[in-house]
Structures are given as C-alpha cells and as structure tokens.
C-alpha cells in the first residue's frame, strides 16, 4: 500500500494534541502531514487504534512505534 505521508522525526509532536491524551484521526494526519483519508488507509494497513464506544482514537506512543516498525 502506497501512502503519501511524511514520517516526521521521532522528536516531532503535533501541536493539536496534549501530552497523555489520545489522538483523533486529525491529530495523526497532522503528525504525518497527510489527509484523514490516508490515516484511515493506515488503519486498514494495521495502524493500531483504540475504540471508545463508537469513537476511534490513537495512542501517540503506539502510533510512533508502529511507524518506526514500518520504515525500511
């Protein structure tokens, strides 16, 4: 799957999320520099999520670790 996202350096953090908070798809998209649609495609490719009732959220540390595993 070809996703046109920029994988930022490990030290970068989105300005829209606060520490110790779960990210929304918009936060992940901002962090990666891609669209929310591409974030959905990443979920389908295995990006781990947390379901809170009907809401989909992302643990920032898990997202970063998953991205590191995807780089070749």
PQR file of N, CA, C, O and H, with PARSE charges and radii, in Angstrom:
ATOM      1  N   UNK A   1       0.853  -1.169   0.000 -0.4000 1.5000
ATOM      2  CA  UNK A   1       0.000   0.000   0.000 -0.0000 2.0000
ATOM      3  C   UNK A   1       0.896   1.229   0.000  0.5500 1.7000
ATOM      4  O   UNK A   1       1.816   1.335   0.811 -0.5500 1.4000
ATOM      5  N   UNK A   2       0.629   2.147  -0.903 -0.4000 1.5000
ATOM      6  CA  UNK A   2       1.433   3.356  -1.019 -0.0000 2.0000
ATOM      7  C   UNK A   2       0.694   4.517  -0.373  0.5500 1.7000
ATOM      8  O   UNK A   2      -0.323   4.974  -0.895 -0.5500 1.4000
ATOM      9  H   UNK A   2      -0.118   2.061  -1.562  0.4000 1.0000
ATOM     10  N   UNK A   3       1.191   4.993   0.748 -0.4000 1.5000
ATOM     11  CA  UNK A   3       0.603   6.125   1.449 -0.0000 2.0000
ATOM     12  C   UNK A   3       1.575   7.288   1.324  0.5500 1.7000
ATOM     13  O   UNK A   3       2.756   7.154   1.641 -0.5500 1.4000
ATOM     14  H   UNK A   3       2.017   4.621   1.172  0.4000 1.0000
ATOM     15  N   UNK A   4       1.081   8.421   0.864 -0.4000 1.5000
ATOM     16  CA  UNK A   4       1.934   9.585   0.645 -0.0000 2.0000
ATOM     17  C   UNK A   4       1.981  10.459   1.891  0.5500 1.7000
ATOM     18  O   UNK A   4       1.542  11.608   1.868 -0.5500 1.4000
ATOM     19  H   UNK A   4       0.121   8.530   0.606  0.4000 1.0000
ATOM     20  N   UNK A   5       2.505   9.921   2.958 -0.4000 1.5000
ATOM     21  CA  UNK A   5       2.645  10.666   4.205 -0.0000 2.0000
ATOM     22  C   UNK A   5       4.118  10.884   4.481  0.5500 1.7000
ATOM     23  O   UNK A   5       4.963  10.057   4.137 -0.5500 1.4000
ATOM     24  H   UNK A   5       2.862   8.987   2.977  0.4000 1.0000
ATOM     25  N   UNK A   6       4.399  11.970   5.085 -0.4000 1.5000
ATOM     26  CA  UNK A   6       5.757  12.271   5.521 -0.0000 2.0000
ATOM     27  C   UNK A   6       5.897  11.741   6.940  0.5500 1.7000
ATOM     28  O   UNK A   6       5.131  12.125   7.824 -0.5500 1.4000
ATOM     29  H   UNK A   6       3.712  12.641   5.365  0.4000 1.0000
ATOM     30  N   UNK A   7       6.865  10.866   7.166 -0.4000 1.5000
ATOM     31  CA  UNK A   7       7.106  10.364   8.510 -0.0000 2.0000
ATOM     32  C   UNK A   7       8.071  11.328   9.181  0.5500 1.7000
ATOM     33  O   UNK A   7       9.241  11.410   8.807 -0.5500 1.4000
ATOM     34  H   UNK A   7       7.488  10.554   6.448  0.4000 1.0000
ATOM     35  N   UNK A   8       7.569  12.064  10.183 -0.4000 1.5000
ATOM     36  CA  UNK A   8       8.394  13.078  10.835 -0.0000 2.0000
ATOM     37  C   UNK A   8       9.447  12.457  11.737  0.5500 1.7000
ATOM     38  O   UNK A   8       9.363  11.280  12.086 -0.5500 1.4000
ATOM     39  H   UNK A   8       6.618  11.997  10.487  0.4000 1.0000
ATOM     40  N   UNK A   9      10.446  13.263  12.115 -0.4000 1.5000
ATOM     41  CA  UNK A   9      11.445  12.773  13.062 -0.0000 2.0000
ATOM     42  C   UNK A   9      10.785  12.361  14.369  0.5500 1.7000
ATOM     43  O   UNK A   9       9.695  12.830  14.698 -0.5500 1.4000
ATOM     44  H   UNK A   9      10.514  14.219  11.832  0.4000 1.0000
ATOM     45  N   UNK A  10      11.444  11.490  15.103 -0.4000 1.5000
ATOM     46  CA  UNK A  10      10.886  10.963  16.340 -0.0000 2.0000
ATOM     47  C   UNK A  10      10.591  12.067  17.357  0.5500 1.7000
ATOM     48  O   UNK A  10       9.716  11.897  18.206 -0.5500 1.4000
ATOM     49  H   UNK A  10      12.329  11.110  14.835  0.4000 1.0000
ATOM     50  N   UNK A  11      11.285  13.167  17.288 -0.4000 1.5000
ATOM     51  CA  UNK A  11      11.113  14.218  18.287 -0.0000 2.0000
ATOM     52  C   UNK A  11       9.943  15.139  17.966  0.5500 1.7000
ATOM     53  O   UNK A  11       9.518  15.909  18.827 -0.5500 1.4000
ATOM     54  H   UNK A  11      11.996  13.305  16.599  0.4000 1.0000
ATOM     55  N   UNK A  12       9.413  15.078  16.742 -0.4000 1.5000
ATOM     56  CA  UNK A  12       8.313  15.970  16.370 -0.0000 2.0000
ATOM     57  C   UNK A  12       7.037  15.554  17.081  0.5500 1.7000
ATOM     58  O   UNK A  12       6.814  14.370  17.335 -0.5500 1.4000
ATOM     59  H   UNK A  12       9.758  14.452  16.043  0.4000 1.0000
ATOM     60  N   UNK A  13       6.202  16.535  17.400 -0.4000 1.5000
ATOM     61  CA  UNK A  13       4.917  16.259  18.035 -0.0000 2.0000
ATOM     62  C   UNK A  13       3.877  17.212  17.466  0.5500 1.7000
ATOM     63  O   UNK A  13       4.189  18.370  17.189 -0.5500 1.4000
ATOM     64  H   UNK A  13       6.383  17.497  17.193  0.4000 1.0000
ATOM     65  N   UNK A  14       2.651  16.748  17.290 -0.4000 1.5000
ATOM     66  CA  UNK A  14       1.625  17.629  16.753 -0.0000 2.0000
ATOM     67  C   UNK A  14       1.267  18.712  17.757  0.5500 1.7000
ATOM     68  O   UNK A  14       1.260  18.480  18.966 -0.5500 1.4000
ATOM     69  H   UNK A  14       2.397  15.807  17.515  0.4000 1.0000
ATOM     70  N   UNK A  15       0.977  19.874  17.252 -0.4000 1.5000
ATOM     71  CA  UNK A  15       0.637  20.981  18.129 -0.0000 2.0000
ATOM     72  C   UNK A  15      -0.801  20.889  18.601  0.5500 1.7000
ATOM     73  O   UNK A  15      -1.187  21.579  19.545 -0.5500 1.4000
ATOM     74  H   UNK A  15       0.983  20.062  16.270  0.4000 1.0000
ATOM     75  N   UNK A  16      -1.607  20.040  17.953 -0.4000 1.5000
ATOM     76  CA  UNK A  16      -3.023  19.966  18.303 -0.0000 2.0000
ATOM     77  C   UNK A  16      -3.311  18.976  19.419  0.5500 1.7000
ATOM     78  O   UNK A  16      -4.429  18.957  19.934 -0.5500 1.4000
ATOM     79  H   UNK A  16      -1.293  19.479  17.186  0.4000 1.0000
ATOM     80  N   UNK A  17      -2.348  18.155  19.812 -0.4000 1.5000
ATOM     81  CA  UNK A  17      -2.576  17.164  20.866 -0.0000 2.0000
ATOM     82  C   UNK A  17      -1.819  17.551  22.122  0.5500 1.7000
ATOM     83  O   UNK A  17      -0.743  18.146  22.059 -0.5500 1.4000
ATOM     84  H   UNK A  17      -1.440  18.170  19.394  0.4000 1.0000
ATOM     85  N   UNK A  18      -2.387  17.211  23.246 -0.4000 1.5000
ATOM     86  CA  UNK A  18      -1.737  17.483  24.515 -0.0000 2.0000
ATOM     87  C   UNK A  18      -1.086  16.201  25.018  0.5500 1.7000
ATOM     88  O   UNK A  18      -1.527  15.109  24.661 -0.5500 1.4000
ATOM     89  H   UNK A  18      -3.261  16.728  23.297  0.4000 1.0000
ATOM     90  N   UNK A  19      -0.051  16.312  25.835 -0.4000 1.5000
ATOM     91  CA  UNK A  19       0.595  15.113  26.371 -0.0000 2.0000
ATOM     92  C   UNK A  19      -0.412  14.234  27.113  0.5500 1.7000
ATOM     93  O   UNK A  19      -1.361  14.736  27.715 -0.5500 1.4000
ATOM     94  H   UNK A  19       0.307  17.199  26.124  0.4000 1.0000
ATOM     95  N   UNK A  20      -0.198  12.936  27.064 -0.4000 1.5000
ATOM     96  CA  UNK A  20      -1.025  11.958  27.773 -0.0000 2.0000
ATOM     97  C   UNK A  20      -2.469  11.926  27.294  0.5500 1.7000
ATOM     98  O   UNK A  20      -3.349  11.474  28.026 -0.5500 1.4000
ATOM     99  H   UNK A  20       0.573  12.529  26.575  0.4000 1.0000
ATOM    100  N   UNK A  21      -2.726  12.391  26.095 -0.4000 1.5000
ATOM    101  CA  UNK A  21      -4.071  12.329  25.541 -0.0000 2.0000
ATOM    102  C   UNK A  21      -4.061  11.463  24.303  0.5500 1.7000
ATOM    103  O   UNK A  21      -3.058  11.387  23.594 -0.5500 1.4000
ATOM    104  H   UNK A  21      -2.011  12.758  25.500  0.4000 1.0000
ATOM    105  N   UNK A  22      -5.167  10.819  24.048 -0.4000 1.5000
ATOM    106  CA  UNK A  22      -5.300  10.040  22.823 -0.0000 2.0000
ATOM    107  C   UNK A  22      -5.515  10.979  21.649  0.5500 1.7000
ATOM    108  O   UNK A  22      -6.110  12.047  21.795 -0.5500 1.4000
ATOM    109  H   UNK A  22      -5.982  10.881  24.624  0.4000 1.0000
ATOM    110  N   UNK A  23      -5.027  10.572  20.486 -0.4000 1.5000
ATOM    111  CA  UNK A  23      -5.174  11.376  19.282 -0.0000 2.0000
ATOM    112  C   UNK A  23      -6.417  10.971  18.516  0.5500 1.7000
ATOM    113  O   UNK A  23      -6.828   9.810  18.529 -0.5500 1.4000
ATOM    114  H   UNK A  23      -4.544   9.704  20.368  0.4000 1.0000
ATOM    115  N   UNK A  24      -7.001  11.943  17.855 -0.4000 1.5000
ATOM    116  CA  UNK A  24      -8.047  11.697  16.873 -0.0000 2.0000
ATOM    117  C   UNK A  24      -7.350  11.473  15.535  0.5500 1.7000
ATOM    118  O   UNK A  24      -6.143  11.680  15.415 -0.5500 1.4000
ATOM    119  H   UNK A  24      -6.667  12.885  17.845  0.4000 1.0000
ATOM    120  N   UNK A  25      -8.113  11.052  14.537 -0.4000 1.5000
ATOM    121  CA  UNK A  25      -7.547  10.840  13.199 -0.0000 2.0000
ATOM    122  C   UNK A  25      -6.925  12.131  12.677  0.5500 1.7000
ATOM    123  O   UNK A  25      -5.908  12.089  11.984 -0.5500 1.4000
ATOM    124  H   UNK A  25      -9.094  10.884  14.635  0.4000 1.0000
ATOM    125  N   UNK A  26      -7.519  13.273  12.999 -0.4000 1.5000
ATOM    126  CA  UNK A  26      -6.977  14.557  12.559 -0.0000 2.0000
ATOM    127  C   UNK A  26      -5.597  14.809  13.144  0.5500 1.7000
ATOM    128  O   UNK A  26      -4.730  15.368  12.472 -0.5500 1.4000
ATOM    129  H   UNK A  26      -8.344  13.307  13.562  0.4000 1.0000
ATOM    130  N   UNK A  27      -5.382  14.400  14.396 -0.4000 1.5000
ATOM    131  CA  UNK A  27      -4.075  14.568  15.026 -0.0000 2.0000
ATOM    132  C   UNK A  27      -3.024  13.706  14.347  0.5500 1.7000
ATOM    133  O   UNK A  27      -1.902  14.152  14.110 -0.5500 1.4000
ATOM    134  H   UNK A  27      -6.086  13.946  14.943  0.4000 1.0000
ATOM    135  N   UNK A  28      -3.396  12.462  14.033 -0.4000 1.5000
ATOM    136  CA  UNK A  28      -2.474  11.564  13.340 -0.0000 2.0000
ATOM    137  C   UNK A  28      -2.142  12.131  11.969  0.5500 1.7000
ATOM    138  O   UNK A  28      -0.979  12.140  11.565 -0.5500 1.4000
ATOM    139  H   UNK A  28      -4.308  12.100  14.225  0.4000 1.0000
ATOM    140  N   UNK A  29      -3.158  12.606  11.249 -0.4000 1.5000
ATOM    141  CA  UNK A  29      -2.941  13.187   9.924 -0.0000 2.0000
ATOM    142  C   UNK A  29      -2.016  14.395  10.010  0.5500 1.7000
ATOM    143  O   UNK A  29      -1.126  14.556   9.174 -0.5500 1.4000
ATOM    144  H   UNK A  29      -4.103  12.600  11.578  0.4000 1.0000
ATOM    145  N   UNK A  30      -2.217  15.232  11.002 -0.4000 1.5000
ATOM    146  CA  UNK A  30      -1.353  16.409  11.186 -0.0000 2.0000
ATOM    147  C   UNK A  30       0.083  15.977  11.471  0.5500 1.7000
ATOM    148  O   UNK A  30       1.023  16.535  10.906 -0.5500 1.4000
ATOM    149  H   UNK A  30      -2.940  15.100  11.680  0.4000 1.0000
ATOM    150  N   UNK A  31       0.253  14.999  12.332 -0.4000 1.5000
ATOM    151  CA  UNK A  31       1.580  14.494  12.688 -0.0000 2.0000
ATOM    152  C   UNK A  31       2.306  13.952  11.464  0.5500 1.7000
ATOM    153  O   UNK A  31       3.506  14.169  11.297 -0.5500 1.4000
ATOM    154  H   UNK A  31      -0.511  14.546  12.791  0.4000 1.0000
ATOM    155  N   UNK A  32       1.567  13.241  10.607 -0.4000 1.5000
ATOM    156  CA  UNK A  32       2.165  12.625   9.424 -0.0000 2.0000
ATOM    157  C   UNK A  32       2.228  13.555   8.221  0.5500 1.7000
ATOM    158  O   UNK A  32       2.954  13.285   7.264 -0.5500 1.4000
ATOM    159  H   UNK A  32       0.592  13.065  10.743  0.4000 1.0000
ATOM    160  N   UNK A  33       1.481  14.635   8.261 -0.4000 1.5000
ATOM    161  CA  UNK A  33       1.435  15.530   7.106 -0.0000 2.0000
ATOM    162  C   UNK A  33       0.646  14.929   5.958  0.5500 1.7000
ATOM    163  O   UNK A  33       0.996  15.106   4.792 -0.5500 1.4000
ATOM    164  H   UNK A  33       0.891  14.854   9.038  0.4000 1.0000
ATOM    165  N   UNK A  34      -0.418  14.220   6.291 -0.4000 1.5000
ATOM    166  CA  UNK A  34      -1.253  13.616   5.258 -0.0000 2.0000
ATOM    167  C   UNK A  34      -2.718  13.901   5.566  0.5500 1.7000
ATOM    168  O   UNK A  34      -3.035  14.617   6.516 -0.5500 1.4000
ATOM    169  H   UNK A  34      -0.702  14.076   7.239  0.4000 1.0000
ATOM    170  N   UNK A  35      -3.599  13.341   4.763 -0.4000 1.5000
ATOM    171  CA  UNK A  35      -5.033  13.576   4.945 -0.0000 2.0000
ATOM    172  C   UNK A  35      -5.622  12.579   5.937  0.5500 1.7000
ATOM    173  O   UNK A  35      -5.018  11.552   6.246 -0.5500 1.4000
ATOM    174  H   UNK A  35      -3.343  12.760   3.991  0.4000 1.0000
ATOM    175  N   UNK A  36      -6.813  12.904   6.425 -0.4000 1.5000
ATOM    176  CA  UNK A  36      -7.534  11.996   7.311 -0.0000 2.0000
ATOM    177  C   UNK A  36      -7.880  10.715   6.555  0.5500 1.7000
ATOM    178  O   UNK A  36      -7.889   9.633   7.142 -0.5500 1.4000
ATOM    179  H   UNK A  36      -7.304  13.738   6.173  0.4000 1.0000
ATOM    180  N   UNK A  37      -8.161  10.828   5.278 -0.4000 1.5000
ATOM    181  CA  UNK A  37      -8.455   9.648   4.456 -0.0000 2.0000
ATOM    182  C   UNK A  37      -7.245   8.701   4.437  0.5500 1.7000
ATOM    183  O   UNK A  37      -7.402   7.485   4.547 -0.5500 1.4000
ATOM    184  H   UNK A  37      -8.154  11.707   4.801  0.4000 1.0000
ATOM    185  N   UNK A  38      -6.057   9.258   4.298 -0.4000 1.5000
ATOM    186  CA  UNK A  38      -4.852   8.421   4.307 -0.0000 2.0000
ATOM    187  C   UNK A  38      -4.640   7.791   5.686  0.5500 1.7000
ATOM    188  O   UNK A  38      -4.110   6.684   5.785 -0.5500 1.4000
ATOM    189  H   UNK A  38      -5.929  10.246   4.209  0.4000 1.0000
ATOM    190  N   UNK A  39      -5.048   8.484   6.742 -0.4000 1.5000
ATOM    191  CA  UNK A  39      -4.984   7.919   8.085 -0.0000 2.0000
ATOM    192  C   UNK A  39      -5.887   6.692   8.172  0.5500 1.7000
ATOM    193  O   UNK A  39      -5.522   5.686   8.781 -0.5500 1.4000
ATOM    194  H   UNK A  39      -5.478   9.383   6.661  0.4000 1.0000
ATOM    195  N   UNK A  40      -7.061   6.781   7.564 -0.4000 1.5000
ATOM    196  CA  UNK A  40      -7.961   5.621   7.528 -0.0000 2.0000
ATOM    197  C   UNK A  40      -7.303   4.458   6.795  0.5500 1.7000
ATOM    198  O   UNK A  40      -7.398   3.310   7.229 -0.5500 1.4000
ATOM    199  H   UNK A  40      -7.358   7.599   7.070  0.4000 1.0000
ATOM    200  N   UNK A  41      -6.637   4.757   5.684 -0.4000 1.5000
ATOM    201  CA  UNK A  41      -5.940   3.708   4.938 -0.0000 2.0000
ATOM    202  C   UNK A  41      -4.841   3.063   5.789  0.5500 1.7000
ATOM    203  O   UNK A  41      -4.615   1.856   5.703 -0.5500 1.4000
ATOM    204  H   UNK A  41      -6.560   5.690   5.330  0.4000 1.0000
ATOM    205  N   UNK A  42      -4.165   3.864   6.602 -0.4000 1.5000
ATOM    206  CA  UNK A  42      -3.150   3.315   7.500 -0.0000 2.0000
ATOM    207  C   UNK A  42      -3.779   2.393   8.545  0.5500 1.7000
ATOM    208  O   UNK A  42      -3.197   1.371   8.907 -0.5500 1.4000
ATOM    209  H   UNK A  42      -4.349   4.844   6.671  0.4000 1.0000
ATOM    210  N   UNK A  43      -4.974   2.758   9.029 -0.4000 1.5000
ATOM    211  CA  UNK A  43      -5.692   1.875   9.969 -0.0000 2.0000
ATOM    212  C   UNK A  43      -5.960   0.539   9.314  0.5500 1.7000
ATOM    213  O   UNK A  43      -5.779  -0.508   9.935 -0.5500 1.4000
ATOM    214  H   UNK A  43      -5.447   3.588   8.735  0.4000 1.0000
ATOM    215  N   UNK A  44      -6.390   0.566   8.061 -0.4000 1.5000
ATOM    216  CA  UNK A  44      -6.669  -0.671   7.336 -0.0000 2.0000
ATOM    217  C   UNK A  44      -5.395  -1.478   7.108  0.5500 1.7000
ATOM    218  O   UNK A  44      -5.441  -2.701   6.974 -0.5500 1.4000
ATOM    219  H   UNK A  44      -6.537   1.417   7.556  0.4000 1.0000
ATOM    220  N   UNK A  45      -4.251  -0.780   7.064 -0.4000 1.5000
ATOM    221  CA  UNK A  45      -2.966  -1.446   6.876 -0.0000 2.0000
ATOM    222  C   UNK A  45      -2.386  -1.966   8.194  0.5500 1.7000
ATOM    223  O   UNK A  45      -1.332  -2.602   8.198 -0.5500 1.4000
ATOM    224  H   UNK A  45      -4.213   0.213   7.173  0.4000 1.0000
ATOM    225  N   UNK A  46      -3.074  -1.695   9.319 -0.4000 1.5000
ATOM    226  CA  UNK A  46      -2.631  -2.247  10.587 -0.0000 2.0000
ATOM    227  C   UNK A  46      -2.276  -1.256  11.669  0.5500 1.7000
ATOM    228  O   UNK A  46      -1.871  -1.666  12.756 -0.5500 1.4000
ATOM    229  H   UNK A  46      -3.930  -1.178   9.315  0.4000 1.0000
ATOM    230  N   UNK A  47      -2.412   0.044  11.414 -0.4000 1.5000
ATOM    231  CA  UNK A  47      -2.130   1.036  12.457 -0.0000 2.0000
ATOM    232  C   UNK A  47      -3.073   0.791  13.633  0.5500 1.7000
ATOM    233  O   UNK A  47      -4.290   0.855  13.460 -0.5500 1.4000
ATOM    234  H   UNK A  47      -2.741   0.377  10.530  0.4000 1.0000
ATOM    235  N   UNK A  48      -2.542   0.512  14.825 -0.4000 1.5000
ATOM    236  CA  UNK A  48      -3.388   0.174  15.981 -0.0000 2.0000
ATOM    237  C   UNK A  48      -4.276   1.345  16.411  0.5500 1.7000
ATOM    238  O   UNK A  48      -3.866   2.505  16.384 -0.5500 1.4000
ATOM    239  H   UNK A  48      -1.554   0.460  14.967  0.4000 1.0000
ATOM    240  N   UNK A  49      -5.491   1.004  16.802 -0.4000 1.5000
ATOM    241  CA  UNK A  49      -6.444   2.002  17.281 -0.0000 2.0000
ATOM    242  C   UNK A  49      -7.019   1.569  18.614  0.5500 1.7000
ATOM    243  O   UNK A  49      -6.857   0.427  19.045 -0.5500 1.4000
ATOM    244  H   UNK A  49      -5.824   0.061  16.824  0.4000 1.0000
ATOM    245  N   UNK A  50      -7.693   2.505  19.254 -0.4000 1.5000
ATOM    246  CA  UNK A  50      -8.425   2.244  20.492 -0.0000 2.0000
ATOM    247  C   UNK A  50      -9.860   2.669  20.231  0.5500 1.7000
ATOM    248  O   UNK A  50     -10.111   3.799  19.812 -0.5500 1.4000
ATOM    249  H   UNK A  50      -7.824   3.432  18.904  0.4000 1.0000
ATOM    250  N   UNK A  51     -10.797   1.772  20.477 -0.4000 1.5000
ATOM    251  CA  UNK A  51     -12.209   2.115  20.315 -0.0000 2.0000
ATOM    252  C   UNK A  51     -12.771   2.539  21.666  0.5500 1.7000
ATOM    253  O   UNK A  51     -12.671   1.806  22.650 -0.5500 1.4000
ATOM    254  H   UNK A  51     -10.594   0.854  20.818  0.4000 1.0000
ATOM    255  N   UNK A  52     -13.361   3.727  21.702 -0.4000 1.5000
ATOM    256  CA  UNK A  52     -14.047   4.228  22.880 -0.0000 2.0000
ATOM    257  C   UNK A  52     -15.491   4.417  22.448  0.5500 1.7000
ATOM    258  O   UNK A  52     -15.857   5.440  21.869 -0.5500 1.4000
ATOM    259  H   UNK A  52     -13.442   4.322  20.903  0.4000 1.0000
ATOM    260  N   UNK A  53     -16.306   3.410  22.742 -0.4000 1.5000
ATOM    261  CA  UNK A  53     -17.663   3.315  22.210 -0.0000 2.0000
ATOM    262  C   UNK A  53     -17.596   3.353  20.692  0.5500 1.7000
ATOM    263  O   UNK A  53     -17.048   2.435  20.081 -0.5500 1.4000
ATOM    264  H   UNK A  53     -16.009   2.579  23.212  0.4000 1.0000
ATOM    265  N   UNK A  54     -18.135   4.382  20.074 -0.4000 1.5000
ATOM    266  CA  UNK A  54     -18.117   4.488  18.612 -0.0000 2.0000
ATOM    267  C   UNK A  54     -16.950   5.335  18.105  0.5500 1.7000
ATOM    268  O   UNK A  54     -16.804   5.519  16.897 -0.5500 1.4000
ATOM    269  H   UNK A  54     -18.580   5.127  20.570  0.4000 1.0000
ATOM    270  N   UNK A  55     -16.128   5.846  19.000 -0.4000 1.5000
ATOM    271  CA  UNK A  55     -15.022   6.718  18.622 -0.0000 2.0000
ATOM    272  C   UNK A  55     -13.750   5.911  18.384  0.5500 1.7000
ATOM    273  O   UNK A  55     -13.480   4.937  19.086 -0.5500 1.4000
ATOM    274  H   UNK A  55     -16.247   5.696  19.982  0.4000 1.0000
ATOM    275  N   UNK A  56     -12.979   6.323  17.395 -0.4000 1.5000
ATOM    276  CA  UNK A  56     -11.687   5.704  17.119 -0.0000 2.0000
ATOM    277  C   UNK A  56     -10.608   6.678  17.571  0.5500 1.7000
ATOM    278  O   UNK A  56     -10.593   7.834  17.148 -0.5500 1.4000
ATOM    279  H   UNK A  56     -13.198   7.114  16.824  0.4000 1.0000
ATOM    280  N   UNK A  57      -9.713   6.218  18.421 -0.4000 1.5000
ATOM    281  CA  UNK A  57      -8.632   7.049  18.929 -0.0000 2.0000
ATOM    282  C   UNK A  57      -7.314   6.313  18.758  0.5500 1.7000
ATOM    283  O   UNK A  57      -7.286   5.103  18.533 -0.5500 1.4000
ATOM    284  H   UNK A  57      -9.724   5.279  18.765  0.4000 1.0000
ATOM    285  N   UNK A  58      -6.215   7.067  18.870 -0.4000 1.5000
ATOM    286  CA  UNK A  58      -4.877   6.531  18.677 -0.0000 2.0000
ATOM    287  C   UNK A  58      -4.016   6.915  19.867  0.5500 1.7000
ATOM    288  O   UNK A  58      -4.067   8.053  20.334 -0.5500 1.4000
ATOM    289  H   UNK A  58      -6.238   8.050  19.053  0.4000 1.0000
ATOM    290  N   UNK A  59      -3.223   5.969  20.359 -0.4000 1.5000
ATOM    291  CA  UNK A  59      -2.248   6.254  21.397 -0.0000 2.0000
ATOM    292  C   UNK A  59      -1.012   6.816  20.686  0.5500 1.7000
ATOM    293  O   UNK A  59      -0.425   6.122  19.856 -0.5500 1.4000
ATOM    294  H   UNK A  59      -3.181   5.045  19.979  0.4000 1.0000
ATOM    295  N   UNK A  60      -0.605   8.047  20.987 -0.4000 1.5000
ATOM    296  CA  UNK A  60       0.517   8.669  20.278 -0.0000 2.0000
ATOM    297  C   UNK A  60       1.790   7.827  20.296  0.5500 1.7000
ATOM    298  O   UNK A  60       2.473   7.731  19.276 -0.5500 1.4000
ATOM    299  H   UNK A  60      -1.082   8.611  21.661  0.4000 1.0000
ATOM    300  N   UNK A  61       2.120   7.222  21.421 -0.4000 1.5000
ATOM    301  CA  UNK A  61       3.343   6.423  21.516 -0.0000 2.0000
ATOM    302  C   UNK A  61       3.248   5.163  20.663  0.5500 1.7000
ATOM    303  O   UNK A  61       4.240   4.738  20.071 -0.5500 1.4000
ATOM    304  H   UNK A  61       1.566   7.300  22.249  0.4000 1.0000
ATOM    305  N   UNK A  62       2.074   4.570  20.597 -0.4000 1.5000
ATOM    306  CA  UNK A  62       1.875   3.374  19.773 -0.0000 2.0000
ATOM    307  C   UNK A  62       1.973   3.743  18.295  0.5500 1.7000
ATOM    308  O   UNK A  62       2.550   2.999  17.501 -0.5500 1.4000
ATOM    309  H   UNK A  62       1.268   4.916  21.077  0.4000 1.0000
ATOM    310  N   UNK A  63       1.406   4.896  17.929 -0.4000 1.5000
ATOM    311  CA  UNK A  63       1.493   5.363  16.540 -0.0000 2.0000
ATOM    312  C   UNK A  63       2.960   5.542  16.147  0.5500 1.7000
ATOM    313  O   UNK A  63       3.383   5.080  15.088 -0.5500 1.4000
ATOM    314  H   UNK A  63       0.938   5.500  18.574  0.4000 1.0000
ATOM    315  N   UNK A  64       3.723   6.204  16.993 -0.4000 1.5000
ATOM    316  CA  UNK A  64       5.138   6.452  16.698 -0.0000 2.0000
ATOM    317  C   UNK A  64       5.916   5.145  16.586  0.5500 1.7000
ATOM    318  O   UNK A  64       6.744   4.986  15.690 -0.5500 1.4000
ATOM    319  H   UNK A  64       3.379   6.580  17.853  0.4000 1.0000
ATOM    320  N   UNK A  65       5.648   4.207  17.500 -0.4000 1.5000
ATOM    321  CA  UNK A  65       6.345   2.911  17.471 -0.0000 2.0000
ATOM    322  C   UNK A  65       5.960   2.135  16.216  0.5500 1.7000
ATOM    323  O   UNK A  65       6.821   1.524  15.583 -0.5500 1.4000
ATOM    324  H   UNK A  65       4.975   4.336  18.228  0.4000 1.0000
ATOM    325  N   UNK A  66       4.687   2.149  15.851 -0.4000 1.5000
ATOM    326  CA  UNK A  66       4.225   1.437  14.651 -0.0000 2.0000
ATOM    327  C   UNK A  66       4.889   2.013  13.403  0.5500 1.7000
ATOM    328  O   UNK A  66       5.291   1.270  12.508 -0.5500 1.4000
ATOM    329  H   UNK A  66       3.988   2.645  16.365  0.4000 1.0000
ATOM    330  N   UNK A  67       5.000   3.328  13.351 -0.4000 1.5000
ATOM    331  CA  UNK A  67       5.635   3.972  12.207 -0.0000 2.0000
ATOM    332  C   UNK A  67       7.115   3.598  12.106  0.5500 1.7000
ATOM    333  O   UNK A  67       7.622   3.357  11.011 -0.5500 1.4000
ATOM    334  H   UNK A  67       4.673   3.932  14.078  0.4000 1.0000
ATOM    335  N   UNK A  68       7.804   3.549  13.241 -0.4000 1.5000
ATOM    336  CA  UNK A  68       9.206   3.142  13.239 -0.0000 2.0000
ATOM    337  C   UNK A  68       9.355   1.722  12.701  0.5500 1.7000
ATOM    338  O   UNK A  68      10.312   1.429  11.984 -0.5500 1.4000
ATOM    339  H   UNK A  68       7.392   3.744  14.132  0.4000 1.0000
ATOM    340  N   UNK A  69       8.419   0.842  13.041 -0.4000 1.5000
ATOM    341  CA  UNK A  69       8.459  -0.529  12.552 -0.0000 2.0000
ATOM    342  C   UNK A  69       8.222  -0.619  11.055  0.5500 1.7000
ATOM    343  O   UNK A  69       8.683  -1.561  10.410 -0.5500 1.4000
ATOM    344  H   UNK A  69       7.642   1.080  13.624  0.4000 1.0000
ATOM    345  N   UNK A  70       7.504   0.355  10.491 -0.4000 1.5000
ATOM    346  CA  UNK A  70       7.162   0.325   9.066 -0.0000 2.0000
ATOM    347  C   UNK A  70       8.287   0.833   8.181  0.5500 1.7000
ATOM    348  O   UNK A  70       8.311   0.539   6.986 -0.5500 1.4000
ATOM    349  H   UNK A  70       7.130   1.120  11.015  0.4000 1.0000
ATOM    350  N   UNK A  71       9.212   1.585   8.743 -0.4000 1.5000
ATOM    351  CA  UNK A  71      10.289   2.145   7.932 -0.0000 2.0000
ATOM    352  C   UNK A  71      11.304   1.054   7.588  0.5500 1.7000
ATOM    353  O   UNK A  71      11.625   0.194   8.408 -0.5500 1.4000
ATOM    354  H   UNK A  71       9.192   1.824   9.714  0.4000 1.0000
ATOM    355  N   UNK A  72      11.788   1.116   6.374 -0.4000 1.5000
ATOM    356  CA  UNK A  72      12.764   0.122   5.913 -0.0000 2.0000
ATOM    357  C   UNK A  72      14.088   0.769   5.571  0.5500 1.7000
ATOM    358  O   UNK A  72      15.025   0.080   5.166 -0.5500 1.4000
ATOM    359  H   UNK A  72      11.528   1.815   5.707  0.4000 1.0000
TER
END
